[in-house]
Amino acid sequence: MKQIFVIPNAITAFALTCGLFVIFKTSLADPARDLFSILQASAILLLIAAVADVADGAVARLIKAESEFGVQFDSLSDSVTFGVAPSLLMIKSLSGEDLGGLLTFFVIIAAMIYTLCGVLRLVRYNIQSKE
């Protein structure tokens, strides 16, 4: 692999790291105690990940470092960062007294549908880009 291909993939890895940090921090934090700070930090990280997501493709095209690996890596990164992380944030933002109720059930179903649709969109995009 040429060394030039590392640059856009490193940017993609940074975006994925932002998404994973949101997932891990949200999973470990106590939403009853510091929900606002969790949501604020997560929103900032997801915005940074969005900028990195735009930048990785732009840099790859600019320096002519596009690769099939980069396309697949970017799709996986996007599905985790913009599919799983927001869904987990939504579920964790439910208050403790709502857990187990009908609202929780519908929020979990909505989170699953959101994540599934995001992954399906990325798979469809990857298949269409090969045709």
For each residue, the residues with C-beta under 8 A, 3 or more apart:
1: 5 6
2: 5 65
3: 6
4: 7 63 64 65
5: 1 2 8 9 65 67 69 70
6: 1 3 9 10
7: 4 10 11 59 60 63 65
8: 5 11 12 56 57 59 60 63 65 66 70
9: 5 6 12 13 56 69 70 73
10: 6 7 13 14
11: 7 8 14 15 52 55 56 59
12: 8 9 15 16 52 53 56 70 73 74 77
13: 9 10 16 17 73 77
14: 10 11 17 18 52
15: 11 12 18 19 48 49 50 52 53 56 77 78 81
16: 12 13 19 20 49 76 77 80 81
17: 13 14 20 21
18: 14 15 21 22 45 46 48 49 52 81
19: 15 16 22 23 45 46 49 77 80 81 82 84 85
20: 16 17 23 24 80 81
21: 17 18 24 25 45
22: 18 19 25 26 42 45 46 81 85 88 89
23: 19 20 26 27 80 84 85 88
24: 20 21 27 28
25: 21 22 28 29 38 41 42
26: 22 23 29 38 42 85 88 89 92
27: 23 24 88 92
28: 24 25
29: 25 26 33 34 38 92
30: 33 34
31: 34 35 38 92 93 94 95 96
32: 35 95 96
33: 29 30
34: 29 30 31 37 38
35: 31 32 38 39 93
36: 39 40
37: 34 40 41
38: 25 26 29 31 34 35 41 42 89 92
39: 35 36 42 43 89 93
40: 36 37 43 44
41: 25 37 38 44 45
42: 22 25 26 38 39 45 46 85 89
43: 39 40 46 47
44: 40 41 47 48
45: 18 19 21 22 41 42 48 49
46: 18 19 22 42 43 49 50 81 82 85 86
47: 43 44 50 51
48: 15 18 44 45 51 52
49: 15 16 18 19 45 46 52 53 81 82
50: 15 46 47 53 54 82
51: 47 48 54 55
52: 11 12 14 15 18 48 49 55 56
53: 12 15 49 50 56 57 74 77 78 81 82
54: 50 51 57 58
55: 11 51 52 58 59
56: 8 9 11 12 15 52 53 59 60 70 74
57: 8 53 54 60 61 74
58: 54 55 61 62
59: 7 8 11 55 56 62 63 65
60: 7 8 56 57 63 65 66 67 70
61: 57 58 64 66
62: 58 59
63: 4 7 8 59 60
64: 4 61
65: 2 4 5 7 8 59 60 70
66: 8 60 61 70 71
67: 5 60 70 71
68: 71 72
69: 5 9 72 73
70: 5 8 9 12 56 60 65 66 67 73 74
71: 66 67 68 74 75 126 129
72: 68 69 75 76 126
73: 9 12 13 69 70 76 77
74: 12 53 56 57 70 71 77 78
75: 71 72 78 79 122 123 125 126
76: 16 72 73 79 80
77: 12 13 15 16 19 53 73 74 80 81
78: 15 53 74 75 81 82 83 118 122
79: 75 76 82 83 84 115 118 119 122
80: 16 19 20 23 76 77 83 84 85
81: 15 16 18 19 20 22 46 49 53 77 78 84 85
82: 19 46 49 50 53 78 79 85 86 118
83: 78 79 80 86 87 114 115 118 119 122
84: 19 23 79 80 81 87 88 115
85: 19 22 23 26 42 46 80 81 82 88 89
86: 46 82 83 89 90 114
87: 83 84 90 91 111 112 114 115
88: 22 23 26 27 84 85 91 92 111
89: 22 26 38 39 42 85 86 92 93
90: 86 87 93 107 110 111 114
91: 87 88 94 107 108 111
92: 26 27 29 31 38 88 89
93: 31 35 39 89 90
94: 31 91 98 99 103 104 107
95: 31 32 98 99
96: 31 32 99
97:
98: 94 95 101 103 104
99: 94 95 96 104
100: 104
101: 98 104 105
102: 105 106
103: 94 98 106 107
104: 94 98 99 100 101 107 108
105: 101 102 108 109
106: 102 103 109 110
107: 90 91 94 103 104 110 111
108: 91 104 105 111 112
109: 105 106 112 113
110: 90 106 107 113 114
111: 87 88 90 91 107 108 114 115
112: 87 108 109 115 116
113: 109 110 116 117
114: 83 86 87 90 110 111 117 118
115: 79 83 84 87 111 112 118 119
116: 112 113 119 120
117: 113 114 120 121
118: 78 79 82 83 114 115 121 122
119: 79 83 115 116 122 123
120: 116 117 123 124
121: 117 118 124 125
122: 75 78 79 83 118 119 125 126
123: 75 119 120 126 127
124: 120 121 127 128
125: 75 121 122 128 129
126: 71 72 75 122 123 129 130
127: 123 124 130 131
128: 124 125 131
129: 71 125 126
130: 126 127
131: 127 128
